[in-house]
Amino acid sequence: MSQTNERVANEPAVDRPPVMADTAPQLRVGGLRIPTDALRAYTLVFALVAIWVIFSYKTNNIFLEPRNISNLMRQTAVTGVLAVGMLMVIVTGQIDLSVGSVVGLTGGIAAIFLTWFGYGLVPALAAAVVAGLLIGALHGALTAYANIPAFIVTLGGMLVWRGAVKGLTQGNTIPVALQSFRDIGQQYVSKPTGWVIAVAAVASIVLLNVRRNSARRRHGLQAASAISLAVRTIIPSAVIIGFIWVLNSYSGVPVPVIILIAVAVVGAFLTEQTTFGRYLYAIGGNPDAARLSGINLRLHILAVFCIIGALAAVAGMINTARLGSATPDAGTLLELNAIAACVIGGASLVGGRGTVFGACLGALFMASLDNGMSLAGIKDYVQDITKGAILVFAVGLDMLGRRKG
């Protein structure tokens, strides 16, 4: 992890231009310029298609049935929401190993407020989100201001918050009867609403790409070509439209998927279209240069830990609502799935690189492995070995690429 805990905040800014994050290396194919991050994401799409074909063959086409795709997307939603927050943390050169335990704790808090205390939906949701924010703020403060490495802070948090949820629930499963809460994880929206969401998502992708091109021109950087812009717009748009079509052929778009899309769009906007996002990449790419440019490293690190804490609470509520109950072991190993999703999606564990789109694709890839191997009857230990090997392979490719660069 990047060491950003020394000589960071509150130093006077020098008269230098802000560090620009959007200077990632690009691959030229003919007249087409493709950013390395985008190329990794598109490569992952082909890998995803390949394993879907394999699992479809192994399960006699059960894997690609609309009903299973709907279930797969609900599984993806929890990991995907976590991956968006984890990406922001990883981009700054930090790590969060506690999010699985925070998912379990915040989901348990929501269930306790609903079942034991008898509060309504809004107080339960608010309590879970506030708990996640406070946990994230604590981790961020210890990392940024107390100079404790994030690895140690969140490793300790993983144990502390798991113990906390076991203590709060007294080791028992807490069922949730309130249907409006269960709908968060189990309900579907109408099919016309699904198409409206698809149109809105595609429009957001177009807007983000146009704004990014405009920002590059304003800062004197070379704008993407028309072909490159079309590729970056058409491929994700086609993926979204295809998924909506498949989901509508079953019962409609699950509510957790809508939450994931909303989180992903907001996350993409923050990381790609705002000064805050550019500063995150600058901090992870070169913390010393970022500090000398006047960026408050400590404040930004605190902010990303607060964001991932809040998103862990959202994931915890989705998970609890989907299962209809809170359990002491909920969220176990979800932190590894979230980290793997980011790395497989093109993020670098040393910071400074990664996209929300890639992280969400990585989350879908990890959920597809879980779902497909379970349907194919592959033993649990083989599933663990496979996912671990894929994670090590992805990190190895990243490090190899950096050495060659």
ZATI-158002 format. One record per residue (C-alpha): x, y, z; residue in three letters. Coordinates in nm, 2 decimals, padded with zeros to 4 digits, always signed. Layout:
BEGIN
(pt (X,Y,Z),'Ala')
...
//
This chain:
BEGIN
(pt (+00.00,+00.00,+00.00),'Met')
(pt (+00.12,+00.36,-00.07),'Ser')
(pt (+00.25,+00.53,+00.24),'Gln')
(pt (+00.06,+00.85,+00.26),'Thr')
(pt (+00.05,+00.89,+00.63),'Asn')
(pt (+00.36,+01.11,+00.68),'Glu')
(pt (+00.40,+01.48,+00.59),'Arg')
(pt (+00.06,+01.50,+00.43),'Val')
(pt (-00.21,+01.73,+00.55),'Ala')
(pt (-00.21,+02.09,+00.65),'Asn')
(pt (+00.12,+02.18,+00.47),'Glu')
(pt (+00.10,+02.49,+00.26),'Pro')
(pt (+00.03,+02.44,-00.10),'Ala')
(pt (+00.30,+02.54,-00.35),'Val')
(pt (+00.23,+02.72,-00.67),'Asp')
(pt (+00.19,+02.42,-00.89),'Arg')
(pt (-00.10,+02.30,-01.11),'Pro')
(pt (-00.32,+02.03,-00.96),'Pro')
(pt (-00.22,+01.67,-01.04),'Val')
(pt (-00.43,+01.53,-01.32),'Met')
(pt (-00.54,+01.17,-01.28),'Ala')
(pt (-00.66,+01.12,-01.64),'Asp')
(pt (-00.31,+01.05,-01.78),'Thr')
(pt (-00.34,+00.67,-01.79),'Ala')
(pt (-00.14,+00.49,-02.06),'Pro')
(pt (-00.32,+00.41,-02.38),'Gln')
(pt (-00.29,+00.14,-02.64),'Leu')
(pt (-00.30,+00.24,-03.01),'Arg')
(pt (-00.47,+00.00,-03.25),'Val')
(pt (-00.46,+00.16,-03.59),'Gly')
(pt (-00.62,+00.50,-03.54),'Gly')
(pt (-00.80,+00.39,-03.23),'Leu')
(pt (-00.67,+00.49,-02.88),'Arg')
(pt (-00.79,+00.27,-02.61),'Ile')
(pt (-00.71,+00.35,-02.24),'Pro')
(pt (-00.54,+00.06,-02.07),'Thr')
(pt (-00.81,+00.05,-01.80),'Asp')
(pt (-01.08,+00.03,-02.06),'Ala')
(pt (-00.89,-00.24,-02.25),'Leu')
(pt (-00.87,-00.45,-01.93),'Arg')
(pt (-01.25,-00.41,-01.88),'Ala')
(pt (-01.33,-00.51,-02.23),'Tyr')
(pt (-01.10,-00.81,-02.20),'Thr')
(pt (-01.29,-00.91,-01.89),'Leu')
(pt (-01.61,-00.90,-02.09),'Val')
(pt (-01.48,-01.16,-02.33),'Phe')
(pt (-01.36,-01.37,-02.04),'Ala')
(pt (-01.70,-01.34,-01.88),'Leu')
(pt (-01.87,-01.45,-02.19),'Val')
(pt (-01.63,-01.75,-02.21),'Ala')
(pt (-01.71,-01.88,-01.86),'Ile')
(pt (-02.08,-01.83,-01.92),'Trp')
(pt (-02.06,-02.05,-02.22),'Val')
(pt (-01.87,-02.31,-02.02),'Ile')
(pt (-02.11,-02.30,-01.73),'Phe')
(pt (-02.41,-02.32,-01.97),'Ser')
(pt (-02.26,-02.63,-02.12),'Tyr')
(pt (-02.18,-02.79,-01.78),'Lys')
(pt (-02.53,-02.72,-01.64),'Thr')
(pt (-02.74,-02.81,-01.95),'Asn')
(pt (-02.82,-02.44,-02.02),'Asn')
(pt (-02.96,-02.39,-01.67),'Ile')
(pt (-02.70,-02.12,-01.60),'Phe')
(pt (-02.82,-01.90,-01.88),'Leu')
(pt (-03.19,-01.93,-01.80),'Glu')
(pt (-03.35,-01.59,-01.72),'Pro')
(pt (-03.44,-01.71,-01.37),'Arg')
(pt (-03.08,-01.80,-01.29),'Asn')
(pt (-02.95,-01.47,-01.45),'Ile')
(pt (-03.19,-01.28,-01.22),'Ser')
(pt (-03.06,-01.47,-00.92),'Asn')
(pt (-02.70,-01.41,-01.04),'Leu')
(pt (-02.76,-01.03,-01.06),'Met')
(pt (-02.90,-01.03,-00.71),'Arg')
(pt (-02.58,-01.20,-00.59),'Gln')
(pt (-02.37,-00.95,-00.79),'Thr')
(pt (-02.55,-00.65,-00.63),'Ala')
(pt (-02.40,-00.70,-00.28),'Val')
(pt (-02.04,-00.76,-00.41),'Thr')
(pt (-02.08,-00.48,-00.67),'Gly')
(pt (-02.18,-00.22,-00.42),'Val')
(pt (-01.89,-00.31,-00.20),'Leu')
(pt (-01.65,-00.31,-00.51),'Ala')
(pt (-01.75,+00.05,-00.59),'Val')
(pt (-01.64,+00.17,-00.25),'Gly')
(pt (-01.34,-00.06,-00.24),'Met')
(pt (-01.22,+00.08,-00.57),'Leu')
(pt (-01.20,+00.43,-00.43),'Met')
(pt (-01.00,+00.30,-00.13),'Val')
(pt (-00.76,+00.10,-00.35),'Ile')
(pt (-00.72,+00.39,-00.60),'Val')
(pt (-00.57,+00.59,-00.31),'Thr')
(pt (-00.33,+00.31,-00.23),'Gly')
(pt (-00.51,+00.19,+00.07),'Gln')
(pt (-00.71,-00.13,+00.15),'Ile')
(pt (-01.01,-00.23,+00.36),'Asp')
(pt (-01.03,-00.58,+00.50),'Leu')
(pt (-01.32,-00.52,+00.73),'Ser')
(pt (-01.61,-00.46,+00.49),'Val')
(pt (-01.74,-00.82,+00.52),'Gly')
(pt (-01.77,-00.78,+00.89),'Ser')
(pt (-01.93,-00.43,+00.85),'Val')
(pt (-02.18,-00.59,+00.62),'Val')
(pt (-02.28,-00.84,+00.88),'Gly')
(pt (-02.28,-00.57,+01.16),'Leu')
(pt (-02.49,-00.31,+00.98),'Thr')
(pt (-02.73,-00.57,+00.85),'Gly')
(pt (-02.77,-00.70,+01.20),'Gly')
(pt (-02.83,-00.35,+01.33),'Ile')
(pt (-03.11,-00.29,+01.08),'Ala')
(pt (-03.27,-00.63,+01.18),'Ala')
(pt (-03.24,-00.54,+01.55),'Ile')
(pt (-03.41,-00.20,+01.50),'Phe')
(pt (-03.69,-00.37,+01.30),'Leu')
(pt (-03.75,-00.69,+01.50),'Thr')
(pt (-03.64,-00.62,+01.86),'Trp')
(pt (-03.70,-00.25,+01.89),'Phe')
(pt (-04.00,-00.23,+01.66),'Gly')
(pt (-03.89,+00.08,+01.47),'Tyr')
(pt (-04.00,+00.14,+01.11),'Gly')
(pt (-03.81,+00.11,+00.79),'Leu')
(pt (-03.66,+00.46,+00.78),'Val')
(pt (-03.51,+00.45,+01.13),'Pro')
(pt (-03.36,+00.11,+01.07),'Ala')
(pt (-03.20,+00.21,+00.74),'Leu')
(pt (-03.07,+00.53,+00.89),'Ala')
(pt (-02.92,+00.35,+01.19),'Ala')
(pt (-02.74,+00.10,+00.96),'Ala')
(pt (-02.60,+00.38,+00.74),'Val')
(pt (-02.49,+00.59,+01.03),'Val')
(pt (-02.31,+00.29,+01.19),'Ala')
(pt (-02.13,+00.22,+00.86),'Gly')
(pt (-02.03,+00.59,+00.83),'Leu')
(pt (-01.89,+00.60,+01.19),'Leu')
(pt (-01.70,+00.28,+01.13),'Ile')
(pt (-01.55,+00.41,+00.81),'Gly')
(pt (-01.46,+00.74,+00.98),'Ala')
(pt (-01.29,+00.56,+01.26),'Leu')
(pt (-01.08,+00.35,+01.01),'His')
(pt (-01.00,+00.66,+00.81),'Gly')
(pt (-00.90,+00.86,+01.11),'Ala')
(pt (-00.67,+00.59,+01.24),'Leu')
(pt (-00.51,+00.54,+00.90),'Thr')
(pt (-00.48,+00.91,+00.80),'Ala')
(pt (-00.42,+01.09,+01.13),'Tyr')
(pt (-00.28,+00.82,+01.36),'Ala')
(pt (-00.04,+00.69,+01.09),'Asn')
(pt (-00.15,+00.33,+01.14),'Ile')
(pt (-00.13,+00.13,+00.81),'Pro')
(pt (-00.48,+00.06,+00.67),'Ala')
(pt (-00.40,-00.31,+00.64),'Phe')
(pt (-00.36,-00.33,+01.02),'Ile')
(pt (-00.65,-00.10,+01.10),'Val')
(pt (-00.90,-00.29,+00.89),'Thr')
(pt (-00.76,-00.63,+00.97),'Leu')
(pt (-00.83,-00.55,+01.34),'Gly')
(pt (-01.17,-00.40,+01.23),'Gly')
(pt (-01.25,-00.73,+01.06),'Met')
(pt (-01.22,-00.91,+01.39),'Leu')
(pt (-01.37,-00.63,+01.61),'Val')
(pt (-01.69,-00.58,+01.40),'Trp')
(pt (-01.74,-00.96,+01.36),'Arg')
(pt (-01.72,-00.99,+01.73),'Gly')
(pt (-01.96,-00.70,+01.77),'Ala')
(pt (-02.23,-00.85,+01.55),'Val')
(pt (-02.20,-01.18,+01.73),'Lys')
(pt (-02.24,-01.00,+02.06),'Gly')
(pt (-02.53,-00.79,+01.94),'Leu')
(pt (-02.72,-01.08,+01.80),'Thr')
(pt (-02.62,-01.31,+02.09),'Gln')
(pt (-02.52,-01.56,+01.83),'Gly')
(pt (-02.88,-01.60,+01.70),'Asn')
(pt (-03.04,-01.54,+01.36),'Thr')
(pt (-03.28,-01.24,+01.37),'Ile')
(pt (-03.57,-01.28,+01.12),'Pro')
(pt (-03.71,-00.97,+00.96),'Val')
(pt (-04.09,-00.97,+00.90),'Ala')
(pt (-04.14,-00.62,+00.76),'Leu')
(pt (-04.22,-00.67,+00.39),'Gln')
(pt (-04.11,-00.32,+00.28),'Ser')
(pt (-03.76,-00.40,+00.41),'Phe')
(pt (-03.75,-00.75,+00.26),'Arg')
(pt (-03.85,-00.59,-00.08),'Asp')
(pt (-03.51,-00.42,-00.09),'Ile')
(pt (-03.35,-00.75,-00.15),'Gly')
(pt (-03.64,-00.96,-00.30),'Gln')
(pt (-03.87,-00.74,-00.50),'Gln')
(pt (-03.88,-00.66,-00.88),'Tyr')
(pt (-03.98,-00.35,-01.06),'Val')
(pt (-04.22,-00.35,-01.35),'Ser')
(pt (-04.08,-00.43,-01.70),'Lys')
(pt (-04.15,-00.08,-01.84),'Pro')
(pt (-03.97,+00.07,-01.54),'Thr')
(pt (-03.68,-00.16,-01.63),'Gly')
(pt (-03.66,-00.01,-01.98),'Trp')
(pt (-03.68,+00.34,-01.83),'Val')
(pt (-03.38,+00.25,-01.61),'Ile')
(pt (-03.19,+00.12,-01.91),'Ala')
(pt (-03.25,+00.44,-02.10),'Val')
(pt (-03.14,+00.65,-01.80),'Ala')
(pt (-02.82,+00.44,-01.75),'Ala')
(pt (-02.73,+00.46,-02.12),'Val')
(pt (-02.79,+00.84,-02.11),'Ala')
(pt (-02.56,+00.86,-01.81),'Ser')
(pt (-02.29,+00.67,-01.99),'Ile')
(pt (-02.31,+00.91,-02.28),'Val')
(pt (-02.30,+01.21,-02.06),'Leu')
(pt (-02.01,+01.09,-01.86),'Leu')
(pt (-01.80,+01.02,-02.17),'Asn')
(pt (-01.89,+01.36,-02.33),'Val')
(pt (-01.81,+01.54,-02.00),'Arg')
(pt (-01.48,+01.35,-01.98),'Arg')
(pt (-01.38,+01.45,-02.33),'Asn')
(pt (-01.47,+01.81,-02.26),'Ser')
(pt (-01.27,+01.81,-01.94),'Ala')
(pt (-00.96,+01.68,-02.13),'Arg')
(pt (-00.99,+01.96,-02.38),'Arg')
(pt (-01.02,+02.22,-02.10),'Arg')
(pt (-00.70,+02.10,-01.94),'His')
(pt (-00.51,+02.09,-02.27),'Gly')
(pt (-00.51,+01.71,-02.30),'Leu')
(pt (-00.58,+01.52,-02.61),'Gln')
(pt (-00.94,+01.42,-02.64),'Ala')
(pt (-01.05,+01.07,-02.73),'Ala')
(pt (-01.12,+01.01,-03.10),'Ser')
(pt (-01.48,+00.96,-03.23),'Ala')
(pt (-01.41,+00.59,-03.27),'Ile')
(pt (-01.27,+00.55,-02.91),'Ser')
(pt (-01.56,+00.75,-02.77),'Leu')
(pt (-01.81,+00.53,-02.96),'Ala')
(pt (-01.65,+00.21,-02.83),'Val')
(pt (-01.65,+00.34,-02.47),'Arg')
(pt (-02.02,+00.43,-02.51),'Thr')
(pt (-02.16,+00.15,-02.72),'Ile')
(pt (-02.01,-00.15,-02.54),'Ile')
(pt (-02.13,-00.07,-02.18),'Pro')
(pt (-02.47,+00.05,-02.32),'Ser')
(pt (-02.51,-00.28,-02.51),'Ala')
(pt (-02.43,-00.47,-02.19),'Val')
(pt (-02.69,-00.28,-01.99),'Ile')
(pt (-02.96,-00.32,-02.26),'Ile')
(pt (-02.89,-00.69,-02.29),'Gly')
(pt (-02.92,-00.75,-01.92),'Phe')
(pt (-03.24,-00.55,-01.89),'Ile')
(pt (-03.39,-00.76,-02.18),'Trp')
(pt (-03.29,-01.09,-02.01),'Val')
(pt (-03.42,-00.98,-01.67),'Leu')
(pt (-03.75,-00.85,-01.81),'Asn')
(pt (-03.80,-01.19,-01.98),'Ser')
(pt (-03.83,-01.34,-01.62),'Tyr')
(pt (-03.99,-01.11,-01.36),'Ser')
(pt (-03.83,-00.78,-01.42),'Gly')
(pt (-03.53,-00.60,-01.28),'Val')
(pt (-03.46,-00.69,-00.91),'Pro')
(pt (-03.45,-00.39,-00.68),'Val')
(pt (-03.09,-00.48,-00.56),'Pro')
(pt (-02.97,-00.44,-00.92),'Val')
(pt (-03.13,-00.09,-00.94),'Ile')
(pt (-02.94,+00.00,-00.62),'Ile')
(pt (-02.62,-00.13,-00.77),'Leu')
(pt (-02.67,+00.07,-01.10),'Ile')
(pt (-02.74,+00.39,-00.90),'Ala')
(pt (-02.43,+00.34,-00.68),'Val')
(pt (-02.22,+00.26,-00.99),'Ala')
(pt (-02.33,+00.57,-01.18),'Val')
(pt (-02.27,+00.80,-00.88),'Val')
(pt (-01.93,+00.63,-00.82),'Gly')
(pt (-01.83,+00.67,-01.18),'Ala')
(pt (-01.93,+01.03,-01.17),'Phe')
(pt (-01.73,+01.10,-00.86),'Leu')
(pt (-01.42,+00.92,-00.98),'Thr')
(pt (-01.42,+01.04,-01.34),'Glu')
(pt (-01.59,+01.38,-01.35),'Gln')
(pt (-01.50,+01.56,-01.03),'Thr')
(pt (-01.19,+01.72,-00.88),'Thr')
(pt (-01.23,+01.48,-00.58),'Phe')
(pt (-01.20,+01.18,-00.81),'Gly')
(pt (-00.89,+01.32,-00.99),'Arg')
(pt (-00.73,+01.38,-00.65),'Tyr')
(pt (-00.79,+01.02,-00.55),'Leu')
(pt (-00.60,+00.89,-00.85),'Tyr')
(pt (-00.33,+01.15,-00.79),'Ala')
(pt (-00.29,+01.04,-00.43),'Ile')
(pt (-00.25,+00.67,-00.53),'Gly')
(pt (-00.04,+00.74,-00.83),'Gly')
(pt (+00.22,+00.97,-00.66),'Asn')
(pt (+00.14,+01.08,-00.31),'Pro')
(pt (+00.44,+01.31,-00.28),'Asp')
(pt (+00.35,+01.50,-00.60),'Ala')
(pt (-00.01,+01.52,-00.48),'Ala')
(pt (+00.10,+01.66,-00.15),'Arg')
(pt (+00.32,+01.92,-00.32),'Leu')
(pt (+00.02,+02.02,-00.54),'Ser')
(pt (-00.17,+02.12,-00.23),'Gly')
(pt (-00.40,+01.81,-00.20),'Ile')
(pt (-00.50,+01.73,+00.16),'Asn')
(pt (-00.42,+01.36,+00.16),'Leu')
(pt (-00.55,+01.29,+00.51),'Arg')
(pt (-00.89,+01.44,+00.44),'Leu')
(pt (-00.93,+01.25,+00.11),'His')
(pt (-00.83,+00.92,+00.27),'Ile')
(pt (-01.08,+00.98,+00.56),'Leu')
(pt (-01.35,+01.05,+00.29),'Ala')
(pt (-01.30,+00.73,+00.10),'Val')
(pt (-01.31,+00.52,+00.42),'Phe')
(pt (-01.64,+00.70,+00.51),'Cys')
(pt (-01.77,+00.62,+00.16),'Ile')
(pt (-01.69,+00.25,+00.18),'Ile')
(pt (-01.84,+00.24,+00.53),'Gly')
(pt (-02.17,+00.38,+00.41),'Ala')
(pt (-02.17,+00.15,+00.10),'Leu')
(pt (-02.09,-00.15,+00.33),'Ala')
(pt (-02.41,-00.06,+00.52),'Ala')
(pt (-02.61,-00.05,+00.19),'Val')
(pt (-02.47,-00.39,+00.10),'Ala')
(pt (-02.55,-00.52,+00.45),'Gly')
(pt (-02.91,-00.41,+00.42),'Met')
(pt (-02.94,-00.57,+00.07),'Ile')
(pt (-02.79,-00.89,+00.20),'Asn')
(pt (-03.02,-00.90,+00.51),'Thr')
(pt (-03.33,-00.82,+00.30),'Ala')
(pt (-03.25,-01.08,+00.04),'Arg')
(pt (-03.21,-01.35,+00.30),'Leu')
(pt (-03.50,-01.22,+00.51),'Gly')
(pt (-03.29,-01.24,+00.83),'Ser')
(pt (-02.96,-01.13,+00.99),'Ala')
(pt (-02.70,-01.39,+01.09),'Thr')
(pt (-02.38,-01.36,+01.29),'Pro')
(pt (-02.17,-01.49,+01.00),'Asp')
(pt (-02.33,-01.27,+00.73),'Ala')
(pt (-02.07,-01.11,+00.50),'Gly')
(pt (-01.79,-01.36,+00.57),'Thr')
(pt (-01.52,-01.33,+00.31),'Leu')
(pt (-01.71,-01.06,+00.12),'Leu')
(pt (-01.41,-00.83,+00.16),'Glu')
(pt (-01.20,-01.08,-00.05),'Leu')
(pt (-01.47,-01.09,-00.32),'Asn')
(pt (-01.47,-00.71,-00.33),'Ala')
(pt (-01.10,-00.68,-00.35),'Ile')
(pt (-01.08,-00.95,-00.62),'Ala')
(pt (-01.35,-00.78,-00.82),'Ala')
(pt (-01.15,-00.46,-00.82),'Cys')
(pt (-00.82,-00.63,-00.92),'Val')
(pt (-00.98,-00.85,-01.18),'Ile')
(pt (-01.15,-00.54,-01.32),'Gly')
(pt (-00.82,-00.36,-01.37),'Gly')
(pt (-00.75,-00.18,-01.04),'Ala')
(pt (-00.39,-00.19,-00.91),'Ser')
(pt (-00.33,-00.27,-00.55),'Leu')
(pt (-00.04,-00.01,-00.54),'Val')
(pt (-00.29,+00.26,-00.62),'Gly')
(pt (-00.36,+00.51,-00.90),'Gly')
(pt (-00.55,+00.30,-01.14),'Arg')
(pt (-00.90,+00.14,-01.18),'Gly')
(pt (-01.25,+00.22,-01.30),'Thr')
(pt (-01.60,+00.17,-01.15),'Val')
(pt (-01.71,-00.01,-01.47),'Phe')
(pt (-01.42,-00.25,-01.43),'Gly')
(pt (-01.49,-00.31,-01.06),'Ala')
(pt (-01.86,-00.39,-01.14),'Cys')
(pt (-01.76,-00.63,-01.42),'Leu')
(pt (-01.52,-00.79,-01.17),'Gly')
(pt (-01.81,-00.83,-00.92),'Ala')
(pt (-02.02,-01.00,-01.19),'Leu')
(pt (-01.72,-01.22,-01.28),'Phe')
(pt (-01.68,-01.33,-00.92),'Met')
(pt (-02.06,-01.39,-00.87),'Ala')
(pt (-02.07,-01.59,-01.20),'Ser')
(pt (-01.79,-01.82,-01.07),'Leu')
(pt (-01.98,-01.88,-00.74),'Asp')
(pt (-02.31,-01.93,-00.91),'Asn')
(pt (-02.18,-02.14,-01.20),'Gly')
(pt (-01.96,-02.37,-00.99),'Met')
(pt (-02.24,-02.43,-00.74),'Ser')
(pt (-02.48,-02.52,-01.02),'Leu')
(pt (-02.22,-02.75,-01.18),'Ala')
(pt (-02.18,-02.93,-00.85),'Gly')
(pt (-01.81,-02.84,-00.80),'Ile')
(pt (-01.69,-02.91,-00.45),'Lys')
(pt (-01.65,-02.61,-00.21),'Asp')
(pt (-01.27,-02.65,-00.17),'Tyr')
(pt (-01.23,-02.65,-00.55),'Val')
(pt (-01.43,-02.33,-00.57),'Gln')
(pt (-01.20,-02.16,-00.31),'Asp')
(pt (-00.89,-02.28,-00.49),'Ile')
(pt (-01.02,-02.15,-00.82),'Thr')
(pt (-01.11,-01.81,-00.69),'Lys')
(pt (-00.78,-01.77,-00.50),'Gly')
(pt (-00.58,-01.87,-00.81),'Ala')
(pt (-00.76,-01.62,-01.03),'Ile')
(pt (-00.69,-01.34,-00.78),'Leu')
(pt (-00.32,-01.42,-00.76),'Val')
(pt (-00.31,-01.45,-01.14),'Phe')
(pt (-00.47,-01.11,-01.18),'Ala')
(pt (-00.24,-00.94,-00.94),'Val')
(pt (+00.06,-01.11,-01.10),'Gly')
(pt (-00.04,-00.98,-01.44),'Leu')
(pt (-00.07,-00.63,-01.30),'Asp')
(pt (+00.28,-00.64,-01.14),'Met')
(pt (+00.43,-00.79,-01.46),'Leu')
(pt (+00.28,-00.51,-01.66),'Gly')
(pt (+00.42,-00.25,-01.43),'Arg')
(pt (+00.77,-00.40,-01.45),'Arg')
(pt (+00.76,-00.40,-01.83),'Lys')
(pt (+00.64,-00.04,-01.82),'Gly')
//
